[in-house]
Amino acid sequence: MTHPLGAQPAFRRTPLSAEEKARGEANFSPLVAQQLLANGRFRVTADTPEMTELFQGGRPQGG
């Protein structure tokens, strides 16, 4: 597929495999605990619905 001069193709994320998702969930809690102990707070930014779902552990938003 060709793109007009200077245009970039849209960035598309590859979905996480089940193993990658499980590893991310398992490593998230220790990371948060470490950051809370070191800094007293933790902030995360989710810029896609998939990242929001990962950070919220699959729970729906707004509840």
MDAnalysis code that builds the backbone (N, CA, C; Angstrom):
import MDAnalysis as mda
import numpy as np

u = mda.Universe.empty(189, n_residues=63, atom_resindex=np.repeat(np.arange(63), 3), trajectory=True)
u.add_TopologyAttr("name", ["N", "CA", "C"] * 63)
u.add_TopologyAttr("resid", np.arange(1, 64))
u.add_TopologyAttr("resname", ["MET", "THR", "HIS", "PRO", "LEU", "GLY", "ALA", "GLN", "PRO", "ALA", "PHE", "ARG", "ARG", "THR", "PRO", "LEU", "SER", "ALA", "GLU", "GLU", "LYS", "ALA", "ARG", "GLY", "GLU", "ALA", "ASN", "PHE", "SER", "PRO", "LEU", "VAL", "ALA", "GLN", "GLN", "LEU", "LEU", "ALA", "ASN", "GLY", "ARG", "PHE", "ARG", "VAL", "THR", "ALA", "ASP", "THR", "PRO", "GLU", "MET", "THR", "GLU", "LEU", "PHE", "GLN", "GLY", "GLY", "ARG", "PRO", "GLN", "GLY", "GLY"])
u.atoms.positions = np.array([
    [0.852, -1.180, 0.000],
    [0.000, 0.000, 0.000],
    [0.891, 1.234, 0.000],
    [0.592, 2.194, -0.834],
    [1.372, 3.423, -0.890],
    [0.638, 4.524, -0.133],
    [1.425, 5.478, 0.336],
    [0.874, 6.603, 1.088],
    [1.318, 7.891, 0.413],
    [0.495, 8.920, 0.459],
    [0.889, 10.204, -0.120],
    [2.206, 10.679, 0.501],
    [2.947, 11.471, -0.242],
    [4.231, 11.981, 0.212],
    [4.101, 12.606, 1.599],
    [4.908, 12.137, 2.531],
    [4.902, 12.676, 3.888],
    [3.881, 12.048, 4.810],
    [2.966, 11.264, 4.293],
    [1.950, 10.638, 5.144],
    [2.508, 9.354, 5.748],
    [2.133, 9.085, 6.964],
    [2.551, 7.877, 7.659],
    [1.344, 6.964, 7.832],
    [1.547, 5.657, 7.731],
    [0.426, 4.753, 7.990],
    [0.006, 4.845, 9.456],
    [-1.246, 4.591, 9.736],
    [-1.749, 4.641, 11.108],
    [-1.073, 3.560, 11.936],
    [-0.708, 3.918, 13.152],
    [-0.085, 2.969, 14.069],
    [-1.134, 1.979, 14.552],
    [-0.829, 0.701, 14.450],
    [-1.759, -0.335, 14.906],
    [-1.043, -1.230, 15.895],
    [-1.639, -1.400, 17.071],
    [-1.046, -2.248, 18.102],
    [-1.380, -3.707, 17.836],
    [-0.436, -4.565, 18.148],
    [-0.672, -5.994, 18.085],
    [-1.308, -6.406, 19.407],
    [-2.435, -7.098, 19.390],
    [-3.061, -7.511, 20.645],
    [-2.120, -8.397, 21.462],
    [-2.203, -8.275, 22.784],
    [-1.389, -9.107, 23.664],
    [-1.862, -10.548, 23.610],
    [-0.906, -11.459, 23.675],
    [-1.268, -12.877, 23.787],
    [-1.748, -13.121, 25.215],
    [-2.371, -14.254, 25.443],
    [-2.839, -14.593, 26.791],
    [-1.668, -14.630, 27.775],
    [-0.526, -15.156, 27.315],
    [0.659, -15.226, 28.183],
    [1.187, -13.830, 28.514],
    [1.244, -12.956, 27.524],
    [1.712, -11.591, 27.759],
    [0.776, -10.849, 28.712],
    [-0.513, -11.036, 28.531],
    [-1.491, -10.385, 29.401],
    [-1.351, -10.882, 30.840],
    [-1.184, -12.181, 31.019],
    [-1.020, -12.760, 32.352],
    [0.251, -12.242, 33.018],
    [1.343, -12.154, 32.254],
    [2.603, -11.630, 32.805],
    [2.448, -10.166, 33.210],
    [1.767, -9.391, 32.387],
    [1.549, -7.990, 32.709],
    [0.737, -7.808, 33.978],
    [-0.313, -8.597, 34.108],
    [-1.148, -8.515, 35.309],
    [-0.376, -8.949, 36.548],
    [0.435, -10.001, 36.430],
    [1.203, -10.509, 37.575],
    [2.269, -9.509, 38.015],
    [2.843, -8.771, 37.084],
    [3.913, -7.824, 37.409],
    [3.402, -6.446, 37.808],
    [2.139, -6.171, 37.570],
    [1.606, -4.839, 37.821],
    [1.516, -4.520, 39.315],
    [0.996, -5.434, 40.115],
    [0.838, -5.180, 41.555],
    [2.171, -4.921, 42.253],
    [3.200, -5.745, 42.028],
    [4.487, -5.438, 42.662],
    [5.058, -4.086, 42.221],
    [4.857, -3.720, 40.958],
    [5.329, -2.425, 40.480],
    [4.626, -1.281, 41.208],
    [3.318, -1.391, 41.345],
    [2.549, -0.357, 42.048],
    [3.011, -0.267, 43.498],
    [3.160, -1.405, 44.169],
    [3.595, -1.413, 45.575],
    [4.971, -0.761, 45.713],
    [5.890, -1.087, 44.826],
    [7.233, -0.508, 44.860],
    [7.176, 1.005, 44.692],
    [6.391, 1.469, 43.744],
    [6.280, 2.900, 43.497],
    [5.605, 3.628, 44.656],
    [4.607, 3.004, 45.258],
    [3.938, 3.623, 46.403],
    [4.890, 3.763, 47.582],
    [5.693, 2.740, 47.832],
    [6.660, 2.812, 48.925],
    [7.733, 3.862, 48.655],
    [8.192, 3.933, 47.422],
    [9.270, 4.859, 47.081],
    [8.803, 6.304, 46.961],
    [7.606, 6.512, 46.415],
    [7.158, 7.864, 46.089],
    [5.870, 8.295, 46.768],
    [5.165, 7.363, 47.377],
    [3.913, 7.705, 48.037],
    [2.718, 7.803, 47.104],
    [2.943, 7.613, 45.815],
    [1.834, 7.644, 44.860],
    [2.239, 6.908, 43.590],
    [1.229, 6.616, 42.776],
    [1.465, 5.920, 41.511],
    [0.453, 6.417, 40.511],
    [0.909, 6.705, 39.324],
    [0.014, 7.206, 38.277],
    [0.239, 6.402, 37.005],
    [-0.835, 6.061, 36.353],
    [-0.751, 5.313, 35.114],
    [-1.663, 5.973, 34.085],
    [-1.252, 5.946, 32.837],
    [-2.048, 6.501, 31.757],
    [-2.423, 5.377, 30.805],
    [-3.702, 5.263, 30.523],
    [-4.192, 4.274, 29.569],
    [-4.738, 5.033, 28.366],
    [-4.076, 4.880, 27.236],
    [-4.480, 5.649, 26.058],
    [-5.315, 4.857, 25.063],
    [-5.613, 3.618, 25.392],
    [-6.467, 2.806, 24.524],
    [-7.436, 2.009, 25.391],
    [-8.548, 1.571, 24.843],
    [-9.475, 0.729, 25.616],
    [-8.808, -0.559, 26.108],
    [-7.875, -1.113, 25.311],
    [-7.187, -2.330, 25.719],
    [-6.323, -2.091, 26.954],
    [-5.635, -0.947, 26.995],
    [-4.796, -0.629, 28.147],
    [-5.660, -0.358, 29.375],
    [-6.790, 0.315, 29.184],
    [-7.699, 0.551, 30.298],
    [-8.168, -0.776, 30.883],
    [-8.545, -1.700, 30.024],
    [-8.994, -3.010, 30.481],
    [-7.874, -3.737, 31.226],
    [-6.652, -3.667, 30.721],
    [-5.528, -4.325, 31.371],
    [-5.298, -3.747, 32.761],
    [-5.288, -2.422, 32.885],
    [-5.030, -1.782, 34.171],
    [-6.157, -2.008, 35.162],
    [-7.382, -2.156, 34.674],
    [-8.517, -2.359, 35.564],
    [-8.810, -3.837, 35.802],
    [-7.983, -4.698, 35.286],
    [-8.166, -6.136, 35.520],
    [-9.402, -6.703, 34.873],
    [-9.819, -6.135, 33.728],
    [-10.958, -6.664, 33.004],
    [-12.311, -6.178, 33.512],
    [-12.297, -5.341, 34.549],
    [-13.564, -4.818, 35.063],
    [-14.073, -3.700, 34.168],
    [-15.375, -3.585, 33.991],
    [-15.919, -2.502, 33.166],
    [-15.712, -1.150, 33.818],
    [-15.620, -0.113, 33.005],
    [-15.439, 1.244, 33.500],
    [-16.730, 1.791, 34.086],
    [-16.558, 2.833, 34.948],
    [-17.696, 3.589, 35.433],
    [-18.477, 2.929, 36.556],
    [-17.942, 1.904, 37.168],
    [-18.705, 1.240, 38.208],
    [-18.175, 1.328, 39.514],
])
